Amino acid sequence: MSFLNNSPLLNLDYSILEFLDDSVFAMNANYEFLAFNQTFSEQYKLFFGEYPKLNERGLGVNHIIFGKIIQNTYERAFQGEHLEITEFVYNQYLTFKIQPVFEANKVKYIIVLIKEFTETVKLEEMVSQYQSKYQYLIDNINDVIFQTDSVGNWIFLNKSWTNIFQYTIEESINKPFYQFLHPEDVEKNELLFEPLINRQKSYCKHIIRYLTKAGSVRWMEVFATLIINEQDQILGTSGTLKDITNEKSNAHIYELLSNNIKDLVCIHSLDGTYLYVSPSIKELAGYEPTELIGRSPYDFFHPDDLNIIQRNHHKTLNDNTNDLYATYRFLKKNGEYIWLETNTRAFFDEYDIANRMITSSREIQERKRVEEGMVKALQKEKELNEIKTRFLAMASHEFKTPLSTIRSSTDIIEAYTLQINDERIRLISNHLAAIQSEVTRLTDLINETLILSKFETERLTVQKEDVDLVKLVKFVADRQNQQQRDGRTVELTIYGKPRTIKLDAQHFVHIIDNLISNAFKYSLERPNPKVSLIFDDETYKITVQDFGIGIPKIEQKKVFSSFFRANNTQDIVGTGLGLSIVQNMVKLSLGTISFESTENYGTVFDISFPY
């Protein structure tokens, strides 16, 4: 749509405006379009959804954005002002140039040129934003960024200067930088800067001491370059000051540790090559640290220990989360070997940007001597145990043979005397009974000693089979009942649902027989012993209770010791081995045993096993 020839605008050739890329329109005081070019027509359509019409009021008058512009700005133009404003409209920056046209000293209409400055304004905004971000970066960087003039006065400092040295920027600008140096380092600083000033190098980098406002020392790493103009004149310097006080302190501590710690600390590449060796290597093995740098530790390992080291090395490379330990022999400078224990860990060295290994080693020569002595002692003890076992086996065989003969002979004599009714024969019978009793006691002692010996040499094993536990307990109880001359019997109670259990029957017979036998033996002329068999959901238990002499409290902790007998059992025959064997057999079957006892009131033993 173009300007019309019959436009009321007089004395103007409006067709030339069609060649303008910018939007142009004319409007009267009633905000009616008198003329407009094609560019404005298209832009108007984009904003309002329809094309503008000549001699009709523009839609922008009541628009939320354009209405404000027209009422506050165009009105001033109709009062005779030449205006140029920029507004942000529909994500665009638009510049409105408004020219009033007078007729008889009165504004007849206005001509408006709308120019899009979006890209230009955005670019300016971006520059402003980048300047702001750059300033933020400068102000918040940890290092001091500085600039001096040609005579060394500060002319720029960022906020880090104040953060580190407590001086404000205002009180520092235009003052010589060397006023802030440690007095002892002023001359040193001049010497370090001299090659830069003389153009012998393009930058200067060194470490120097500065003083804070409070007088404390800060170690600073200085990086500086020259500022040179087009005439090759030095205008000053610029650069950074990096605070390395903590690193200096850490390095000092590290040096103290490295020079005084006895342990050998080394850093290796992944193939084992020494990259660092602590000075303690001198005292430990006679080498200077430099003698090991670049060499492989495999050059110093004892040939017999290489497999151990290689396995440890391989594990370290494949598992860098755990410390790995190895003991080995290390070749000293004098040709001797020394035992070391080494802790190895893999890590990532951020300084060299590489994976490394760190080792910490200590001498264990004395410990090895002790260990070797212990090994020899254990070997000797093992040999003695084997001799003892063979002796016990031989002795038991040699004892059992004559004891069996004695028992069988007394049985024959007893059978013969029963046929003769004579007072002298009854006397002989009493002696025969005594002989049989002592033979039984000797046989039990030999059997118990052999069992205990098997526990000590770990030769006793568990042979499990399906067993009716109720039947087994009744069998043992009946056998014990028959041996009691006072007529007492075991009172057996069963709780829970009985079941067949997989266990070692021989061991269980020995356990129950020993506990019931003790219950009878230590409760003469007292109530019957009680035995309870309890079937729980997860365990089965056996409780043996007597009402006898009990165990003195002070001696209860020794009950399961071999050959122990309480001081109130001196008149009762026993070996002191029974409960020790019972405890070992219970543990062998993964059970537990406990007891409660009160002197002169009796004792309760509880044993429990998992199914």
Backbone torsions as a table, in degrees:
resi	resn	phi	psi	omega
1	MET	NA	134.1	-174.1
2	SER	-123.5	172.5	175.0
3	PHE	-62.9	142.5	-177.6
4	LEU	-93.4	149.0	-178.5
5	ASN	-67.8	-30.5	-179.5
6	ASN	-90.3	22.1	178.5
7	SER	-59.0	144.8	178.5
8	PRO	-69.5	-9.1	178.6
9	LEU	-74.2	121.7	-174.0
10	LEU	-100.1	157.8	171.2
11	ASN	61.5	25.0	178.3
12	LEU	-130.5	141.8	173.2
13	ASP	-96.9	92.5	-173.5
14	TYR	-78.1	-13.3	-177.2
15	SER	-64.2	-24.8	-179.6
16	ILE	-66.8	-23.5	-179.0
17	LEU	-69.9	-16.9	178.7
18	GLU	-66.2	-20.8	-178.9
19	PHE	-86.2	-2.3	178.5
20	LEU	-82.2	138.6	175.9
21	ASP	-77.6	-22.4	-178.8
22	ASP	-84.7	158.3	178.2
23	SER	-77.2	137.0	178.6
24	VAL	-138.5	134.8	173.8
25	PHE	-148.7	160.5	175.7
26	ALA	-119.1	143.0	-174.9
27	MET	-144.6	139.8	176.9
28	ASN	-89.7	-177.4	-174.7
29	ALA	-66.0	-19.2	176.8
30	ASN	-88.6	9.4	-179.5
31	TYR	62.5	33.4	176.8
32	GLU	-99.5	137.1	-179.5
33	PHE	-71.3	127.6	175.1
34	LEU	-99.1	-27.3	178.9
35	ALA	-168.2	157.9	174.9
36	PHE	-165.1	157.9	178.9
37	ASN	-99.2	175.7	-174.9
38	GLN	-63.6	-38.5	-179.0
39	THR	-60.8	-44.0	178.6
40	PHE	-65.3	-40.3	-178.4
41	SER	-58.1	-44.4	-179.7
42	GLU	-68.6	-39.0	179.7
43	GLN	-67.2	-38.3	178.3
44	TYR	-62.6	-43.6	178.5
45	LYS	-61.1	-39.0	179.9
46	LEU	-64.3	-37.3	-177.7
47	PHE	-80.5	-41.5	-168.8
48	PHE	-114.0	-4.0	174.8
49	GLY	85.8	-1.0	176.8
50	GLU	-151.8	162.8	-178.5
51	TYR	-79.7	152.8	176.7
52	PRO	-72.4	156.8	-179.9
53	LYS	-123.6	139.1	178.6
54	LEU	-65.8	144.0	176.5
55	ASN	64.1	16.5	175.3
56	GLU	-120.5	150.1	-178.5
57	ARG	-65.9	134.8	-178.8
58	GLY	-71.5	146.0	179.6
59	LEU	-67.5	-20.4	-177.4
60	GLY	-70.7	-11.5	-177.4
61	VAL	-62.7	-41.7	-178.6
62	ASN	-100.7	7.1	-179.3
63	HIS	-72.5	148.4	-175.1
64	ILE	-60.4	-31.1	179.5
65	ILE	-98.2	-55.2	-175.4
66	PHE	-67.9	-30.4	178.7
67	GLY	-59.7	-40.7	179.4
68	LYS	-65.2	-42.1	-179.9
69	ILE	-63.1	-47.1	-176.1
70	ILE	-65.1	-48.5	-175.2
71	GLN	-69.0	-35.5	-176.3
72	ASN	-93.3	-20.5	-173.9
73	THR	-113.7	-51.7	-178.0
74	TYR	-62.5	-31.9	-179.3
75	GLU	-61.8	-37.6	177.0
76	ARG	-66.5	-34.9	179.3
77	ALA	-65.4	-37.7	178.6
78	PHE	-70.5	-12.2	174.6
79	GLN	-91.8	2.8	171.6
80	GLY	108.3	4.0	-178.6
81	GLU	-85.3	138.2	170.2
82	HIS	-88.4	121.2	-171.3
83	LEU	-123.5	150.9	170.9
84	GLU	-144.8	114.2	-178.2
85	ILE	-130.5	157.7	176.7
86	THR	-122.4	128.1	179.9
87	GLU	-125.9	150.1	175.8
88	PHE	-95.5	108.9	-174.1
89	VAL	-128.7	123.2	178.1
90	TYR	50.4	53.3	177.2
91	ASN	62.2	23.3	178.3
92	GLN	-133.0	146.6	170.4
93	TYR	-94.6	118.9	-179.1
94	LEU	-117.0	132.8	175.8
95	THR	-102.5	123.3	179.5
96	PHE	-101.5	116.7	174.0
97	LYS	-104.8	116.8	-171.4
98	ILE	-115.9	123.0	-177.6
99	GLN	-118.0	114.4	175.7
100	PRO	-75.2	143.1	177.5
101	VAL	-113.7	121.5	-174.2
102	PHE	-96.1	150.6	171.5
103	GLU	-146.8	118.4	-177.2
104	ALA	58.1	48.1	177.7
105	ASN	58.9	24.0	178.7
106	LYS	-135.3	140.4	-178.9
107	VAL	-69.9	117.5	-178.6
108	LYS	-85.5	-42.2	178.5
109	TYR	-160.7	172.9	177.6
110	ILE	-123.0	148.9	174.2
111	ILE	-112.0	128.6	-175.5
112	VAL	-118.1	127.6	173.9
113	LEU	-111.9	125.9	-178.6
114	ILE	-110.6	118.6	-177.5
115	LYS	-115.3	131.7	-179.7
116	GLU	-86.6	121.8	179.5
117	PHE	-118.0	26.3	-173.8
118	THR	-56.8	-53.6	-175.2
119	GLU	-63.6	-41.7	-178.9
120	THR	-63.7	-44.3	-178.6
121	VAL	-67.7	-41.3	178.4
122	LYS	-60.2	-41.1	178.9
123	LEU	-62.8	-41.8	178.3
124	GLU	-64.0	-40.6	178.0
125	GLU	-62.4	-44.0	179.8
126	MET	-60.6	-44.0	178.7
127	VAL	-60.0	-43.1	179.6
128	SER	-63.0	-42.9	179.4
129	GLN	-62.9	-45.1	179.6
130	TYR	-64.5	-36.8	176.7
131	GLN	-63.5	-40.1	179.2
132	SER	-65.6	-45.5	179.0
133	LYS	-63.8	-40.2	179.0
134	TYR	-62.6	-42.9	179.0
135	GLN	-64.9	-39.3	177.9
136	TYR	-62.5	-43.3	178.9
137	LEU	-62.6	-45.0	-180.0
138	ILE	-60.5	-41.7	-175.1
139	ASP	-75.8	-22.9	-173.0
140	ASN	-111.0	-1.2	176.6
141	ILE	-69.1	145.2	-175.8
142	ASN	-69.4	-32.3	-179.8
143	ASP	-78.6	151.9	174.4
144	VAL	-79.2	126.5	173.6
145	ILE	-103.8	126.4	-173.3
146	PHE	-131.2	164.9	171.4
147	GLN	-150.0	135.6	177.9
148	THR	-119.9	162.4	173.1
149	ASP	-86.8	-171.7	-173.0
150	SER	-68.4	-18.5	-179.5
151	VAL	-104.6	6.4	173.8
152	GLY	94.3	12.0	176.2
153	ASN	-83.5	140.0	175.4
154	TRP	-62.6	130.9	171.8
155	ILE	-121.2	-9.4	172.3
156	PHE	-153.1	136.6	174.1
157	LEU	-145.8	138.1	176.2
158	ASN	-88.2	-179.5	-173.3
159	LYS	-65.9	-23.7	-179.6
160	SER	-61.6	-25.5	176.3
161	TRP	-58.0	-47.0	179.5
162	THR	-68.6	-40.3	-178.6
163	ASN	-61.3	-36.0	-175.6
164	ILE	-89.0	-43.4	-170.8
165	PHE	-107.0	-4.8	179.0
166	GLN	69.3	-5.6	173.2
167	TYR	-76.2	139.5	172.9
168	THR	-75.0	157.1	179.6
169	ILE	-64.8	-37.8	-177.8
170	GLU	-62.4	-39.3	-178.2
171	GLU	-82.2	-3.8	-178.5
172	SER	-105.9	-31.8	-177.9
173	ILE	-60.6	140.9	178.9
174	ASN	72.6	12.4	174.1
175	LYS	-108.8	148.2	-178.9
176	PRO	-63.6	135.3	-177.4
177	PHE	-62.7	-30.1	-174.8
178	TYR	-71.0	-12.1	174.7
179	GLN	-66.5	-20.0	-176.5
180	PHE	-99.2	-0.6	178.6
181	LEU	-79.5	158.7	170.2
182	HIS	-65.3	131.0	-175.2
183	PRO	-52.1	-34.9	-178.1
184	GLU	-72.7	-14.5	-176.0
185	ASP	-105.7	2.1	-177.9
186	VAL	-63.7	-49.9	-179.6
187	GLU	-64.7	-40.9	178.2
188	LYS	-60.0	-40.8	-179.0
189	ASN	-63.8	-39.5	178.7
190	GLU	-61.8	-42.3	179.9
191	LEU	-65.6	-37.2	-179.1
192	LEU	-71.7	-31.1	-179.4
193	PHE	-83.3	-18.9	-173.6
194	GLU	-55.8	-44.7	179.3
195	PRO	-62.1	-31.9	178.6
196	LEU	-70.7	-46.2	-179.5
197	ILE	-62.1	-34.8	-179.5
198	ASN	-85.4	9.5	178.0
199	ARG	62.8	24.2	179.1
200	GLN	-80.0	-18.3	173.4
201	LYS	-149.7	161.2	-171.7
202	SER	-85.2	-16.7	178.8
203	TYR	-149.8	164.9	179.6
204	CYS	-126.3	131.5	179.1
205	LYS	-139.6	121.0	179.9
206	HIS	-159.2	174.3	179.9
207	ILE	-114.1	131.2	-174.7
208	ILE	-143.8	158.7	179.9
209	ARG	-97.8	132.2	171.6
210	TYR	-112.0	162.4	176.0
211	LEU	-115.2	136.8	176.2
212	THR	-78.7	173.5	179.2
213	LYS	-62.1	-29.4	179.2
214	ALA	-83.9	-4.8	176.7
215	GLY	94.1	4.1	178.8
216	SER	-83.1	154.2	-175.9
217	VAL	-87.4	134.9	172.0
218	ARG	-124.8	125.6	177.2
219	TRP	-82.9	125.1	-175.7
220	MET	-122.1	136.3	172.9
221	GLU	-94.0	116.7	-174.1
222	VAL	-97.4	131.4	169.5
223	PHE	-126.4	123.7	-175.2
224	ALA	-140.3	144.8	173.3
225	THR	-130.2	162.6	179.5
226	LEU	-84.7	146.6	170.3
227	ILE	-102.3	117.6	-173.3
228	ILE	-123.7	135.5	179.1
229	ASN	-88.0	-175.7	-176.0
230	GLU	-66.6	-22.0	179.2
231	GLN	-90.3	11.8	178.0
232	ASP	64.1	32.5	176.6
233	GLN	-100.0	143.6	179.1
234	ILE	-79.8	118.6	179.6
235	LEU	-94.3	-18.6	-178.7
236	GLY	156.7	-158.2	178.5
237	THR	-132.2	158.6	172.6
238	SER	-141.8	156.1	179.9
239	GLY	167.6	-154.6	-176.8
240	THR	-135.3	155.2	171.5
241	LEU	-121.8	118.4	-179.7
242	LYS	-106.3	126.4	-179.1
243	ASP	-78.0	113.6	-179.9
244	ILE	-118.8	26.8	-178.4
245	THR	-59.7	-45.8	-179.7
246	ASN	-63.6	-41.4	178.8
247	GLU	-62.9	-39.5	178.2
248	LYS	-63.1	-43.1	179.2
249	SER	-63.8	-44.7	179.0
250	ASN	-63.1	-38.8	179.9
251	ALA	-65.1	-37.0	178.3
252	HIS	-65.4	-45.7	178.4
253	ILE	-62.4	-43.1	179.5
254	TYR	-60.4	-41.7	179.9
255	GLU	-63.7	-41.2	177.5
256	LEU	-61.5	-45.7	179.3
257	LEU	-63.3	-47.1	-175.4
258	SER	-61.3	-36.6	-176.4
259	ASN	-84.6	-16.8	-173.7
260	ASN	-117.5	-16.0	180.0
261	ILE	-75.5	141.8	-177.8
262	LYS	-81.3	-28.3	179.5
263	ASP	-66.5	148.7	178.6
264	LEU	-91.4	118.2	179.1
265	VAL	-111.7	127.8	-178.0
266	CYS	-134.6	150.8	171.7
267	ILE	-116.6	134.6	-175.4
268	HIS	-126.5	152.9	165.0
269	SER	-73.5	171.8	-174.4
270	LEU	-64.8	-22.9	177.3
271	ASP	-85.4	0.3	176.7
272	GLY	102.9	-13.2	-176.4
273	THR	-55.8	135.1	179.4
274	TYR	-69.5	126.1	173.6
275	LEU	-107.8	-29.1	177.3
276	TYR	-147.2	139.8	177.8
277	VAL	-136.0	126.6	-178.0
278	SER	-70.1	154.2	-177.6
279	PRO	-60.3	-17.5	-178.8
280	SER	-63.6	-13.2	178.3
281	ILE	-61.8	-27.9	-178.8
282	LYS	-63.1	-50.2	-179.0
283	GLU	-72.5	-33.5	-174.8
284	LEU	-74.3	-45.9	-173.2
285	ALA	-131.7	-0.7	175.6
286	GLY	90.2	-1.8	-178.7
287	TYR	-92.1	154.4	164.1
288	GLU	-81.7	145.9	-179.7
289	PRO	-52.7	-37.7	-177.7
290	THR	-65.4	-21.2	-179.8
291	GLU	-72.6	-18.0	-179.2
292	LEU	-102.8	-24.6	-177.6
293	ILE	-56.7	130.0	178.7
294	GLY	86.9	-8.1	-179.8
295	ARG	-98.9	162.7	178.5
296	SER	-90.1	135.7	178.1
297	PRO	-64.3	-19.7	178.9
298	TYR	-63.9	-17.5	176.7
299	ASP	-70.3	-15.3	-172.8
300	PHE	-114.1	-4.4	-178.3
301	PHE	-81.6	147.5	174.6
302	HIS	-66.6	136.4	-178.0
303	PRO	-53.9	-34.4	-178.3
304	ASP	-72.6	-14.1	-177.4
305	ASP	-103.8	2.2	-175.0
306	LEU	-61.6	-40.2	-178.7
307	ASN	-62.1	-40.5	178.7
308	ILE	-62.3	-46.5	-178.6
309	ILE	-64.2	-43.7	-178.6
310	GLN	-62.6	-41.8	178.1
311	ARG	-63.8	-42.6	179.4
312	ASN	-64.1	-40.9	178.7
313	HIS	-61.8	-45.2	-179.8
314	HIS	-62.8	-42.2	179.2
315	LYS	-64.2	-38.4	179.7
316	THR	-62.3	-42.0	-179.0
317	LEU	-68.1	-27.7	-176.7
318	ASN	-99.5	-8.4	178.8
319	ASP	-143.8	92.0	-176.1
320	ASN	-93.5	18.2	-179.5
321	THR	-104.1	-16.7	-175.7
322	ASN	-119.9	147.6	172.9
323	ASP	-78.3	135.9	-179.7
324	LEU	-117.1	139.3	-175.4
325	TYR	-115.8	146.6	176.2
326	ALA	-150.7	144.4	173.5
327	THR	-114.4	138.4	-174.2
328	TYR	-162.1	172.6	178.4
329	ARG	-102.5	134.8	-175.6
330	PHE	-117.9	135.8	-176.7
331	LEU	-77.1	121.3	176.4
332	LYS	-82.9	167.0	-178.1
333	LYS	-65.6	-27.8	-180.0
334	ASN	-83.7	5.9	176.8
335	GLY	92.8	-8.7	177.6
336	GLU	-85.3	162.9	176.3
337	TYR	-107.3	145.2	178.2
338	ILE	-127.0	141.3	179.2
339	TRP	-79.8	130.4	177.2
340	LEU	-125.4	149.6	168.6
341	GLU	-115.0	125.7	-172.9
342	THR	-121.3	133.7	173.6
343	ASN	-103.2	125.9	-175.2
344	THR	-122.2	137.9	176.0
345	ARG	-144.5	140.9	175.0
346	ALA	-90.3	146.6	178.4
347	PHE	-152.3	167.9	177.9
348	PHE	-104.3	122.8	-179.4
349	ASP	-90.1	106.2	-177.6
350	GLU	-69.2	-24.0	-179.8
351	TYR	-70.6	-48.6	179.1
352	ASP	-90.7	-4.9	-178.2
353	ILE	52.5	58.0	-178.3
354	ALA	-156.3	155.0	175.3
355	ASN	-79.7	136.7	-178.1
356	ARG	-133.5	173.1	170.5
357	MET	-125.3	141.6	175.7
358	ILE	-120.6	135.5	-179.7
359	THR	-125.0	144.7	174.9
360	SER	-127.0	120.2	-173.5
361	SER	-123.9	145.9	175.3
362	ARG	-137.2	152.3	-179.5
363	GLU	-73.4	134.1	178.1
364	ILE	-128.7	31.2	-177.1
365	GLN	-58.3	-46.5	-178.2
366	GLU	-67.3	-40.6	178.9
367	ARG	-61.7	-38.4	179.2
368	LYS	-65.3	-38.8	178.5
369	ARG	-63.2	-41.5	178.4
370	VAL	-64.6	-43.0	-179.9
371	GLU	-62.0	-43.9	179.3
372	GLU	-62.4	-38.3	177.1
373	GLY	-64.8	-39.3	178.9
374	MET	-67.0	-39.3	178.6
375	VAL	-61.8	-43.3	179.0
376	LYS	-64.1	-40.9	179.4
377	ALA	-64.6	-41.2	179.1
378	LEU	-65.5	-39.7	178.4
379	GLN	-62.8	-40.3	179.7
380	LYS	-66.8	-40.6	178.6
381	GLU	-64.3	-38.9	178.1
382	LYS	-61.6	-43.5	179.5
383	GLU	-63.3	-41.1	178.5
384	LEU	-64.4	-38.9	178.1
385	ASN	-64.0	-40.0	178.2
386	GLU	-64.3	-40.5	177.5
387	ILE	-63.2	-43.1	179.8
388	LYS	-62.2	-42.6	-179.7
389	THR	-62.5	-45.0	179.9
390	ARG	-64.2	-38.0	179.4
391	PHE	-64.8	-43.8	-179.3
392	LEU	-63.5	-40.1	178.9
393	ALA	-63.3	-44.5	-180.0
394	MET	-66.5	-45.9	-177.3
395	ALA	-63.4	-42.3	-179.6
396	SER	-63.2	-38.3	178.5
397	HIS	-65.4	-43.9	-178.6
398	GLU	-68.3	-32.6	177.9
399	PHE	-75.0	-41.4	-174.9
400	LYS	-65.2	-35.2	-178.2
401	THR	-62.2	-53.4	177.8
402	PRO	-66.9	-33.4	179.0
403	LEU	-64.6	-38.6	177.8
404	SER	-64.4	-39.8	178.8
405	THR	-64.6	-43.2	180.0
406	ILE	-61.8	-46.2	-179.2
407	ARG	-60.8	-47.3	-178.1
408	SER	-64.0	-36.9	179.8
409	SER	-66.7	-43.5	179.2
410	THR	-66.2	-34.1	177.3
411	ASP	-62.7	-41.4	-179.5
412	ILE	-66.3	-45.1	-179.8
413	ILE	-63.1	-40.8	-179.5
414	GLU	-64.2	-41.0	178.8
415	ALA	-63.3	-36.9	-179.2
416	TYR	-70.8	-42.6	-176.1
417	THR	-68.1	-23.9	179.9
418	LEU	-66.0	-19.9	-178.4
419	GLN	-86.9	-8.5	-176.3
420	ILE	-116.3	126.3	-179.6
421	ASN	-97.8	91.0	-176.2
422	ASP	-147.9	141.5	-178.3
423	GLU	-61.8	-37.5	179.5
424	ARG	-66.7	-34.3	179.5
425	ILE	-67.7	-37.9	179.3
426	ARG	-64.1	-34.9	176.6
427	LEU	-64.2	-42.6	177.5
428	ILE	-61.1	-39.3	-178.7
429	SER	-62.0	-38.4	178.5
430	ASN	-63.7	-40.5	177.8
431	HIS	-66.6	-36.9	178.1
432	LEU	-63.8	-40.3	178.9
433	ALA	-62.5	-40.1	178.2
434	ALA	-63.8	-41.7	178.6
435	ILE	-61.9	-44.7	-179.2
436	GLN	-63.3	-40.0	179.9
437	SER	-62.9	-44.0	-179.4
438	GLU	-70.1	-33.9	175.7
439	VAL	-63.2	-43.5	178.0
440	THR	-61.0	-42.0	-179.9
441	ARG	-64.6	-43.2	178.2
442	LEU	-63.9	-40.0	179.1
443	THR	-63.7	-43.5	178.2
444	ASP	-62.5	-41.2	179.5
445	LEU	-62.0	-43.0	179.2
446	ILE	-64.1	-45.1	-179.2
447	ASN	-62.4	-43.6	179.9
448	GLU	-66.0	-38.7	178.0
449	THR	-63.1	-40.9	178.5
450	LEU	-64.7	-42.2	179.1
451	ILE	-62.5	-45.9	179.8
452	LEU	-60.8	-37.5	178.4
453	SER	-64.0	-37.7	178.6
454	LYS	-66.5	-35.4	176.3
455	PHE	-64.3	-43.7	-177.8
456	GLU	-64.3	-32.9	-179.6
457	THR	-98.1	8.4	178.1
458	GLU	54.9	37.8	-179.9
459	ARG	-101.8	-4.5	179.7
460	LEU	-88.5	125.7	-177.1
461	THR	-120.7	164.9	180.0
462	VAL	-100.4	127.8	177.9
463	GLN	-116.7	97.6	-172.9
464	LYS	-87.2	147.5	174.7
465	GLU	-153.3	162.7	179.0
466	ASP	-71.2	126.4	-174.5
467	VAL	-134.2	138.6	170.3
468	ASP	-82.0	101.9	-172.2
469	LEU	-65.4	-37.4	179.6
470	VAL	-61.3	-46.0	179.7
471	LYS	-62.9	-40.0	-179.1
472	LEU	-64.6	-44.5	-179.2
473	VAL	-66.2	-40.9	178.2
474	LYS	-62.4	-38.9	179.3
475	PHE	-60.5	-46.5	-179.4
476	VAL	-65.9	-43.9	-178.9
477	ALA	-61.9	-43.3	179.3
478	ASP	-62.7	-40.9	-179.5
479	ARG	-64.3	-40.6	178.5
480	GLN	-69.1	-36.5	179.0
481	ASN	-59.6	-39.8	-177.0
482	GLN	-67.6	-22.7	-176.5
483	GLN	-89.0	-5.7	-176.1
484	GLN	-88.6	122.5	-177.4
485	ARG	-84.0	-11.7	-179.7
486	ASP	-95.0	4.1	175.1
487	GLY	81.7	2.5	178.6
488	ARG	-73.6	154.3	179.4
489	THR	-138.0	160.1	178.6
490	VAL	-76.1	135.0	173.4
491	GLU	-96.7	106.3	-175.0
492	LEU	-99.3	130.1	177.2
493	THR	-127.3	136.7	-178.8
494	ILE	-116.9	129.9	178.1
495	TYR	-117.8	142.9	178.9
496	GLY	83.5	-177.7	-177.5
497	LYS	-91.5	114.5	179.9
498	PRO	-61.1	151.1	178.7
499	ARG	-150.8	161.6	175.3
500	THR	-78.3	134.7	-174.2
501	ILE	-126.8	141.7	177.7
502	LYS	-86.1	112.2	-177.9
503	LEU	-154.1	172.3	176.8
504	ASP	-88.6	103.8	-173.3
505	ALA	-61.6	-39.9	-177.8
506	GLN	-62.8	-43.2	178.7
507	HIS	-64.0	-43.8	-177.0
508	PHE	-66.9	-36.3	176.0
509	VAL	-60.7	-44.2	-179.8
510	HIS	-63.8	-42.8	-178.4
511	ILE	-62.7	-52.6	-175.2
512	ILE	-69.0	-39.7	-179.7
513	ASP	-61.1	-42.3	-178.8
514	ASN	-66.2	-43.6	-177.8
515	LEU	-67.2	-42.8	179.6
516	ILE	-68.5	-40.1	178.2
517	SER	-59.1	-44.6	178.2
518	ASN	-63.5	-39.4	-179.4
519	ALA	-59.7	-40.7	176.5
520	PHE	-70.2	-45.8	-170.7
521	LYS	-63.7	-38.2	-175.2
522	TYR	-98.4	18.4	179.0
523	SER	-140.6	40.0	179.0
524	LEU	-59.0	139.0	178.8
525	GLU	62.0	27.7	177.1
526	ARG	-124.3	174.7	-177.8
527	PRO	-58.8	162.9	-179.9
528	ASN	-60.3	142.2	171.6
529	PRO	-64.9	150.9	179.0
530	LYS	-117.1	134.8	177.5
531	VAL	-121.8	127.8	177.8
532	SER	-117.2	133.9	176.1
533	LEU	-114.8	116.3	-170.4
534	ILE	-119.2	123.8	177.0
535	PHE	-105.5	101.6	175.6
536	ASP	-92.3	-177.2	-177.9
537	ASP	-68.7	-38.5	-173.8
538	GLU	-114.3	-17.4	-178.4
539	THR	-139.1	161.3	168.8
540	TYR	-122.2	143.9	-171.9
541	LYS	-130.1	152.0	175.0
542	ILE	-129.3	126.2	179.3
543	THR	-118.2	129.1	178.1
544	VAL	-120.4	118.4	-176.1
545	GLN	-121.6	133.2	172.4
546	ASP	-124.8	167.0	-177.8
547	PHE	-120.3	42.8	-172.2
548	GLY	-96.7	-144.5	-170.8
549	ILE	-75.5	-18.1	179.6
550	GLY	72.3	177.7	-178.9
551	ILE	-116.3	125.0	178.2
552	PRO	-54.1	136.5	-175.0
553	LYS	-57.5	-39.3	-176.0
554	ILE	-67.4	-17.9	-177.0
555	GLU	-108.1	1.9	-173.1
556	GLN	-66.0	-29.8	-178.9
557	LYS	-70.8	-12.5	-179.6
558	LYS	-99.7	2.9	-170.8
559	VAL	-55.1	-38.6	-174.7
560	PHE	-93.8	9.6	178.0
561	SER	-79.6	146.6	179.6
562	SER	-65.6	137.7	176.3
563	PHE	66.3	13.4	178.8
564	PHE	-85.5	136.3	173.5
565	ARG	-138.2	133.1	-178.8
566	ALA	-65.2	157.6	-175.2
567	ASN	-72.3	-8.7	177.9
568	ASN	-99.3	15.3	-178.7
569	THR	-117.1	16.7	-173.5
570	GLN	-62.2	-30.0	-178.0
571	ASP	-93.8	6.9	-178.7
572	ILE	-114.0	130.3	-177.4
573	VAL	-66.4	137.3	176.8
574	GLY	179.6	160.7	-177.6
575	THR	-101.9	-21.2	-175.8
576	GLY	81.0	11.7	-179.3
577	LEU	-106.2	-20.2	-171.0
578	GLY	-56.3	-54.2	-176.3
579	LEU	-68.6	-31.3	175.6
580	SER	-61.7	-43.7	178.7
581	ILE	-66.5	-42.5	178.7
582	VAL	-57.4	-47.7	-179.2
583	GLN	-59.9	-43.4	-179.3
584	ASN	-65.8	-39.3	179.2
585	MET	-68.4	-37.6	177.3
586	VAL	-62.6	-47.2	179.4
587	LYS	-62.6	-37.4	-179.3
588	LEU	-62.3	-28.8	178.0
589	SER	-97.7	18.6	175.9
590	LEU	63.8	28.5	178.5
591	GLY	-101.9	179.7	177.0
592	THR	-128.8	150.7	178.3
593	ILE	-134.7	138.5	178.2
594	SER	-147.4	169.9	179.5
595	PHE	-154.7	159.5	172.1
596	GLU	-132.9	136.8	-176.5
597	SER	-148.0	140.6	174.8
598	THR	-127.6	126.0	-176.1
599	GLU	-58.4	131.9	-179.4
600	ASN	72.9	2.2	177.0
601	TYR	-118.3	-20.1	176.6
602	GLY	121.9	-179.4	-174.3
603	THR	-138.7	145.2	175.2
604	VAL	-124.6	121.9	174.2
605	PHE	-104.0	132.4	177.3
606	ASP	-119.9	126.4	172.0
607	ILE	-122.6	141.1	-175.5
608	SER	-136.5	140.1	-179.0
609	PHE	-134.4	145.0	171.6
610	PRO	-77.3	151.1	178.9
611	TYR	-65.8	NA	NA
